[in-house]
Amino acid sequence: MAEHLTNLLGLGLQTVIFLFGGIVMIVRNDITLKAFQKELAKMQQELSALAQVITKQAVQDERLNAQSQRMLMLEQRVEDLRRGRGYVQNHQAETVDREY
């Protein structure tokens, strides 16, 4: 009888230790999950800020491209005027008293 009681006590102690280990794992996983969620939220905020920076940079790039196009058009117009094409009505005029 004492032997059965010892086996039962050992089995009960083993069960308590197993359950305690399970509870510790659940609590530890919960703490780790909360820390992971906080880090994930921080990363999402940083990605949002990075997306805003990338958008601003793309807009700036488009503005620079448009300005470059306008400068090229202006240079071409000046070159045309220098060569006598464009606003000058009479290409055979020898003086610069015509309409520009």
N, C-alpha and C positions, 0 to 999 in steps of 0.2 A: 504494500500500500504506500509506503514511504517512497518507494521507487517511482510509482505512478505520479505521486504528488511532485516529486522532483522534476520528472519529465514535463508535467503540466506547467510547473512554475518556469522552467526553462523555455518552454514554448511560448508562454505568456510574455516573458521578458524579451524574447526574440521578436515577437510581434510588436511590442511597444517600441523597441529600438527601430524596427523597420518602419513603423508609422511615423516616428519622430524624424527619421531620415527623409521620408516623403514630404512631411510638412516643411522641413528645412529647405528642401529642394524647391518646393512651390513658392515659399517666401523669397528665396534667393532669385528665382526666375522672375518673380513679380518686380523685385527691385531692379534687376537688370533690364527688364522690359521697359520700365518707366524711364530709366536713364537713356536707353536706346531711343525712346520716343522723344525725349527732350533734345537729344543730339540730332535726330531726324528733323525736328521742327526748326532747329537752328540752321541746318543745311538747306532746308526749303527757303528760309528767309534769305540766306546768302545767295542761293540760285536766283531768287526773284530780283535781288539787287543786281546781280550779274546780268540778268536778262535786260534790265533797264539800261545798264551801261552799254550793252551790245546794241540795243535799239538806238540809243543816242549816238553811238559811234556810226551806225549805219546811216542815220539821218545826216550826220555831218559829212560822211563820205559822199552821199548823194548831192549835198549842197556844193561840195568841192568839185564834183564832176560837172554840175550845171554851171558853176562859175568858170571852170576851164573851157567849157563849150562856148560860153559867152565871150570869153577872151579871144578864143580862136576866131569866132565870127567877127569880132571887132578888128582883129589884126587883118583878116581877109578883106574887110571893107576898106580899111586904110590902104592896104596894098592895091586894091582895085582903084581907089581914088588916085593913088600915086601914079598908077599906070594909065589914068585917063578913062577908066570905066566907072560907071555908077551915076552920080547925080549930075555930072557935067553933061549939058545938052548938046553942045557943039564940039565934037572931037577934033575938028580941023582948026579951031581957033588958035591963034598964035599968042594971044595974051590971056591973062587970067581975069578978064572982066566979065566973064559969062556967069550964068547961074551955077551954083555949086550944089 
